[in-house]
Amino acid sequence: MAVDRVKIAGYEMQVRHDTTPDRLTRLASWIDKLVREKKEKFGNMSVTRCALLVALDLADKLDEQRGLFEEEVAEKVRRLIRGIDEMI
């Protein structure tokens, strides 16, 4: 595991990771941007609360994508079963 430093919302931290340093930097920059956008939108809200809102937004998007993926897989399985039934 590699260890690199990133800066998010003004806080520099060491992160142990299993990815490339470039990818870690890109992800940290993305999170930093999202936290800054929340901070601009809500003004006097703490960075911690903004980071939690970002985490909830990302969890919501991930959950939505997971649902779409599960639906897509289920539809492909149904088509395969129909195809098998037609061959039998």
Buried (B, 14 or more C-beta within 10 A) or exposed (E): EEEBEBEBBEEEEEBEBEBEBEEBBEBBEEBBEBBBEBBEEEEEEEBEEBBBBBEEEEEEEEEEEEEEEEEEEEEEEEEEEEEEEEEE
